[in-house]
Amino acid sequence: MADKLALPADYAALLGDLKTQIRSAQIRAALSVNRELVTLYWQIGQAILSRQQQAGWGAKVIEQLARDLKTEFPDMKGFSPRNLQYMQQFAATWPDAEIVQQLVSQIPWGHNIALMRSIKDPAAREWYARATIQHGWSRNILIHQMDSRLIERQGQATTNFGRTLLTPQSELAQQLLKDPYNFDFLSLGGEAHERDLERGLLAHLREFMLELGVGFAFVGSQYHLEVGGEDFYLDLLFYHLKLRCYVVIDLKIGEFRPEYVGKMNFYLSAADDLLRHPDDAPSIGLLLCHTQNRVIAEYALRDVNKPLGVSTYELAEALPPELRGQLPSVEELEQEFEGLGGGERGQ
């Protein structure tokens, strides 16, 4: 057997560097192709739009154009009559060539179609386009954020960040919090307690993290802190990678009450002393209540020195009481499924 080739000591480092460079080049190439494609679609859309306005082109002409382009470029996809109509709509939606080059050409074509179909307001459409680039949203996540009216909820929490955090930390923290939070993946009955809400959020942690937004890292639930020889537990503890601070979330099943602020202030003091690294920013608290009176919340936060926000949340609508007893339980469905499977095996 031939001896194994003796590699230089720095070979592994060189290989790692080359892999990184190649992957970066692949990403740049893919982005470049997308920019060229979206720009091409905009140019085609502009040409069609111009002919429609000047010569009254109709659907029949576009259908013929689609056939001719497919014949001339058989290996290229995207020249269906419907997609040509999207191109025309795309050009009408984004008339400024500079915005196309600097913004929407960085977004895949499917994202652009979703934006055109869902958002009519130009300013809102641009906001979602920039957020897509900033956060790297997939098309499905973009659609989810538009359906949940994210632009209307972002930065709307009641907070004291303007007094308790330095700029730009305060502005970033304000924009990270929403009001209300959309927990449409969760349904709770009228007799639910805070622990039921917590268990439900943990059972749907992926959806919960998506609603919280980019940058939140889950640390734990019922996170234990010992203060003065006594035990205390934080409902939910996160760390935000961009803010570089811990985020303590306290869950409330009912309406916001002023006394909740004192308890959260205590939690933040303890978290800063026991968890915070010297390089970390001050810990932030978020009280999540089912409802809030904003005036009362603003008064409650006015003289608090710890950074704290108050937001509400919306749940999926529970089934009406008259229907709850008419639907099969999970156990009944499982038994029915097992019975069907057993029947098939016995044939």
Phi and psi in degrees as a GROMACS rama.xvg file:
@    title "Ramachandran Plot"
@    xaxis  label "Phi"
@    yaxis  label "Psi"
@TYPE xy
-68.4213  146.533  ALA-2
-65.4372  144.377  ASP-3
-65.6929  135.52  LYS-4
-59.9802  127.987  LEU-5
-81.671  115.589  ALA-6
-93.6406  150.116  LEU-7
-60.8138  156.233  PRO-8
-63.5012  -30.4894  ALA-9
-95.8398  13.3006  ASP-10
-63.655  -44.3563  TYR-11
-61.6264  -40.2334  ALA-12
-65.7712  -41.3517  ALA-13
-62.8951  -45.0138  LEU-14
-60.0493  -43.3923  LEU-15
-61.5984  -42.1332  GLY-16
-63.8458  -42.9035  ASP-17
-65.2605  -39.0737  LEU-18
-61.1849  -42.8674  LYS-19
-63.0649  -43.4414  THR-20
-64.5282  -40.8876  GLN-21
-65.9317  -44.0541  ILE-22
-62.6445  -40.6103  ARG-23
-62.5057  -41.0475  SER-24
-64.6986  -38.3281  ALA-25
-63.4264  -42.0676  GLN-26
-64.599  -44.5771  ILE-27
-62.6606  -39.9758  ARG-28
-63.8325  -42.9641  ALA-29
-63.8396  -41.3874  ALA-30
-65.4783  -39.0301  LEU-31
-63.8475  -44.0183  SER-32
-60.1763  -42.9642  VAL-33
-63.3206  -43.9796  ASN-34
-60.164  -43.623  ARG-35
-64.8434  -40.4052  GLU-36
-66.1334  -47.5093  LEU-37
-64.1994  -40.2383  VAL-38
-62.6948  -41.9502  THR-39
-60.7776  -45.4625  LEU-40
-61.0419  -38.3112  TYR-41
-65.4889  -41.0372  TRP-42
-65.3431  -41.6166  GLN-43
-63.3252  -43.6865  ILE-44
-61.6158  -39.3037  GLY-45
-62.5819  -42.0119  GLN-46
-63.6976  -44.0292  ALA-47
-65.3659  -44.7452  ILE-48
-60.0542  -42.3415  LEU-49
-62.706  -44.2486  SER-50
-66.2879  -36.4275  ARG-51
-62.9995  -41.4109  GLN-52
-74.2383  -34.5377  GLN-53
-93.0741  -37.3352  GLN-54
-118.428  0.529564  ALA-55
69.6971  35.9197  GLY-56
-55.7435  139.398  TRP-57
-115.363  -171.043  GLY-58
-63.7865  -33.4789  ALA-59
-64.7309  -39.2401  LYS-60
-65.5806  -40.355  VAL-61
-65.0212  -38.7333  ILE-62
-63.0023  -40.5495  GLU-63
-66.8175  -40.7214  GLN-64
-60.5372  -41.5842  LEU-65
-60.8601  -42.9911  ALA-66
-64.4202  -43.372  ARG-67
-67.0876  -40.1917  ASP-68
-67.0251  -38.6404  LEU-69
-64.1549  -38.5682  LYS-70
-66.0442  -41.9197  THR-71
-74.6315  -33.6024  GLU-72
-127.287  72.2921  PHE-73
-65.8195  -23.5832  PRO-74
-87.0879  -7.31396  ASP-75
-98.3216  133.007  MET-76
-94.7697  163.524  LYS-77
105.187  4.6069  GLY-78
-104.995  31.6997  PHE-79
-75.0618  156.131  SER-80
-54.8412  -39.2868  PRO-81
-64.7631  -41.5141  ARG-82
-71.1043  -33.164  ASN-83
-63.152  -35.9825  LEU-84
-67.6141  -37.1081  GLN-85
-61.9018  -40.4214  TYR-86
-61.3887  -42.9591  MET-87
-62.3249  -43.2354  GLN-88
-65.2604  -37.5678  GLN-89
-61.3297  -45.392  PHE-90
-64.1089  -38.027  ALA-91
-70.5691  -34.0465  ALA-92
-72.2607  -38.4596  THR-93
-120.526  79.563  TRP-94
-72.7842  -18.5502  PRO-95
-86.988  114.267  ASP-96
-62.0821  -32.8751  ALA-97
-66.4894  -42.1453  GLU-98
-62.9702  -38.6719  ILE-99
-60.9651  -46.5801  VAL-100
-67.8137  -42.7711  GLN-101
-86.0591  -21.7584  GLN-102
-123.096  -73.7035  LEU-103
-74.3638  -17.1991  VAL-104
-71.0056  -12.5153  SER-105
-85.8419  -3.43914  GLN-106
-108.97  135.992  ILE-107
-57.0409  155.578  PRO-108
-59.0081  -40.2377  TRP-109
-61.6281  -36.452  GLY-110
-63.66  -42.6971  HIS-111
-63.5264  -39.2157  ASN-112
-62.4264  -44.3402  ILE-113
-60.8058  -41.1289  ALA-114
-62.3785  -45.8584  LEU-115
-63.4569  -38.5776  MET-116
-75.8503  -28.0687  ARG-117
-101.749  -32.2347  SER-118
-117.951  120.302  ILE-119
-95.0136  -28.9996  LYS-120
-75.8988  123.205  ASP-121
-59.4269  -41.5291  PRO-122
-65.8702  -41.9875  ALA-123
-65.9988  -39.0007  ALA-124
-62.4965  -42.8446  ARG-125
-65.3086  -37.7289  GLU-126
-60.724  -46.2724  TRP-127
-67.3719  -34.7531  TYR-128
-63.6949  -45.2533  ALA-129
-66.7469  -39.3299  ARG-130
-65.0425  -36.302  ALA-131
-61.6402  -43.9817  THR-132
-67.4662  -44.2314  ILE-133
-62.4888  -41.8264  GLN-134
-102.359  -5.27913  HIS-135
65.8223  39.0809  GLY-136
-65.7198  138.831  TRP-137
-72.9973  169.908  SER-138
-62.043  -41.4694  ARG-139
-65.1283  -38.8373  ASN-140
-68.9055  -40.1344  ILE-141
-57.8008  -46.8447  LEU-142
-61.1015  -42.3517  ILE-143
-60.9303  -43.7863  HIS-144
-66.5574  -36.0666  GLN-145
-69.8  -43.2109  MET-146
-62.6317  -31.5828  ASP-147
-88.1096  5.67107  SER-148
57.9816  46.7907  ARG-149
-56.8322  -41.136  LEU-150
-59.9043  -29.4393  ILE-151
-80.6388  -19.4931  GLU-152
-104.952  -23.627  ARG-153
-64.3627  130.416  GLN-154
75.0074  12.9081  GLY-155
-97.5171  2.64159  GLN-156
-66.6742  150.739  ALA-157
-80.3053  118.37  THR-158
-138.984  169.684  THR-159
-116.073  23.5141  ASN-160
-61.4098  -31.8158  PHE-161
-61.101  -27.0618  GLY-162
-96.5474  -28.1279  ARG-163
-104.914  -10.3242  THR-164
-127.069  149.482  LEU-165
-79.2797  151.175  LEU-166
-75.6258  138.529  THR-167
-91.5385  5.32035  PRO-168
-57.4913  -40.5696  GLN-169
-65.9295  -39.9721  SER-170
-67.9804  -42.3029  GLU-171
-64.6695  -44.2815  LEU-172
-61.7038  -40.5298  ALA-173
-62.4694  -42.3271  GLN-174
-70.9499  -21.1474  GLN-175
-77.1332  -24.2375  LEU-176
-93.4432  145.629  LEU-177
-116.738  164.941  LYS-178
-159.275  117.15  ASP-179
-85.8044  163.373  PRO-180
-81.9883  142.006  TYR-181
-102.839  102.397  ASN-182
-105.8  53.8693  PHE-183
-70.6896  -5.59292  ASP-184
-86.2353  0.776328  PHE-185
-131.149  133.11  LEU-186
-128.101  129.635  SER-187
-126.465  145.034  LEU-188
-78.1838  173.409  GLY-189
-67.0287  -19.1304  GLY-190
-97.9719  13.3138  GLU-191
-70.0454  154.285  ALA-192
-118.405  173.625  HIS-193
-56.2627  -39.4617  GLU-194
-65.1047  -32.6502  ARG-195
-64.9693  -41.4515  ASP-196
-62.9607  -44.0073  LEU-197
-62.2011  -46.438  GLU-198
-61.6152  -39.601  ARG-199
-64.0239  -42.0097  GLY-200
-66.1235  -39.2465  LEU-201
-69.2141  -34.4897  LEU-202
-68.0163  -23.5009  ALA-203
-118.832  49.017  HIS-204
-61.6184  -37.5178  LEU-205
-62.1057  -46.8454  ARG-206
-66.4418  -37.5499  GLU-207
-63.4633  -44.0774  PHE-208
-65.4482  -37.5378  MET-209
-62.4132  -40.132  LEU-210
-70.9651  -35.4231  GLU-211
-62.3529  -41.8566  LEU-212
114.69  175.282  GLY-213
-68.6927  138.924  VAL-214
105.886  -14.2878  GLY-215
-82.7815  127.088  PHE-216
-113.399  125.988  ALA-217
-75.2518  126.604  PHE-218
-100.779  -46.5909  VAL-219
173.848  167.095  GLY-220
-116.066  151.277  SER-221
46.7472  49.6494  GLN-222
-71.7505  125.356  TYR-223
-82.1797  130.637  HIS-224
-129.157  137.037  LEU-225
-108.466  122.022  GLU-226
-130.855  123.256  VAL-227
59.1536  33.2141  GLY-228
78.1275  4.81615  GLY-229
-114.159  155.945  GLU-230
-98.1632  135.203  ASP-231
-133.317  152.082  PHE-232
-133.894  125.548  TYR-233
-84.174  131.23  LEU-234
-54.233  -56.5805  ASP-235
-140.686  135.945  LEU-236
-125.067  128.253  LEU-237
-125.844  164.411  PHE-238
-125.471  131.478  TYR-239
-99.2335  122.384  HIS-240
-70.1716  -31.0555  LEU-241
-85.852  -40.0583  LYS-242
-73.6583  -21.4487  LEU-243
58.377  51.7916  ARG-244
-154.395  160.627  CYS-245
-78.3759  147.223  TYR-246
-124.832  117  VAL-247
-98.9285  125.531  VAL-248
-114.002  126.52  ILE-249
-112.146  126.403  ASP-250
-97.5877  133.844  LEU-251
-129.699  132.139  LYS-252
-82.4164  -17.0139  ILE-253
-118.208  -146.52  GLY-254
-81.3175  149.982  GLU-255
-62.0037  136.968  PHE-256
-124.412  142.57  ARG-257
-56.941  -32.0886  PRO-258
-66.8382  -18.0768  GLU-259
-63.6512  -28.4422  TYR-260
-65.9601  -41.3646  VAL-261
-61.7966  -40.7948  GLY-262
-65.0154  -43.7996  LYS-263
-66.2112  -37.6008  MET-264
-58.3047  -40.817  ASN-265
-63.1865  -45.9584  PHE-266
-58.8844  -42.8805  TYR-267
-67.5744  -38.0286  LEU-268
-61.7802  -43.4953  SER-269
-66.5483  -41.8774  ALA-270
-64.0176  -39.8608  ALA-271
-63.821  -39.4314  ASP-272
-75.9443  -38.666  ASP-273
-98.0476  -24.9394  LEU-274
-116.71  -32.7478  LEU-275
-68.0257  129.77  ARG-276
-80.145  151.747  HIS-277
-54.26  -28.8055  PRO-278
-87.6225  -6.17566  ASP-279
-77.6797  151.755  ASP-280
-78.2822  164.925  ALA-281
-57.4204  142.11  PRO-282
-64.7743  148.481  SER-283
-115.979  140.925  ILE-284
-109.921  144.013  GLY-285
-131.778  117.13  LEU-286
-92.5454  115.495  LEU-287
-102.279  108.509  LEU-288
-117.161  156.892  CYS-289
-68.8119  -35.6757  HIS-290
-142.099  162.812  THR-291
-152.071  147.574  GLN-292
-95.3218  111.773  ASN-293
-62.6829  -33.5387  ARG-294
-64.8921  -45.4693  VAL-295
-63.4854  -41.0325  ILE-296
-63.3042  -41.4957  ALA-297
-64.3357  -40.498  GLU-298
-63.2951  -42.6375  TYR-299
-63.9164  -31.7183  ALA-300
-90.1132  -9.48239  LEU-301
-57.1775  -46.5  ARG-302
-108.484  17.9873  ASP-303
-86.8293  133.342  VAL-304
-93.2288  -9.79957  ASN-305
-91.8227  142.9  LYS-306
-69.026  119.824  PRO-307
-146.122  140.565  LEU-308
-127.761  155.155  GLY-309
-125.709  126.559  VAL-310
-135.517  162.544  SER-311
-108.485  173.135  THR-312
-140.392  153.804  TYR-313
-117.641  134.716  GLU-314
-106.339  162.038  LEU-315
-63.32  144.426  ALA-316
-67.1347  131.502  GLU-317
-73.4208  156.591  ALA-318
-64.8711  142.956  LEU-319
-58.1749  147.02  PRO-320
-54.3249  -34.8093  PRO-321
-70.7041  -15.8604  GLU-322
-99.2297  -17.7601  LEU-323
-60.6239  -37.0112  ARG-324
-84.576  -4.3206  GLY-325
-95.624  -14.1544  GLN-326
-95.3232  146.515  LEU-327
-69.2287  148.282  PRO-328
-77.8253  168.202  SER-329
-58.9279  -41.0081  VAL-330
-62.9876  -40.6713  GLU-331
-65.9791  -38.7607  GLU-332
-64.9609  -42.224  LEU-333
-62.2869  -42.201  GLU-334
-63.3044  -39.5267  GLN-335
-65.7636  -41.7807  GLU-336
-64.2522  -43.8231  PHE-337
-62.8679  -36.6141  GLU-338
-64.5934  -38.7879  GLY-339
-66.7318  -41.7193  LEU-340
-64.5476  -39.7694  GLY-341
-64.8785  -37.1881  GLY-342
-63.4106  -38.9074  GLY-343
-67.1255  -40.4113  GLU-344
-67.5377  -28.2454  ARG-345
-81.8494  -11.0409  GLY-346
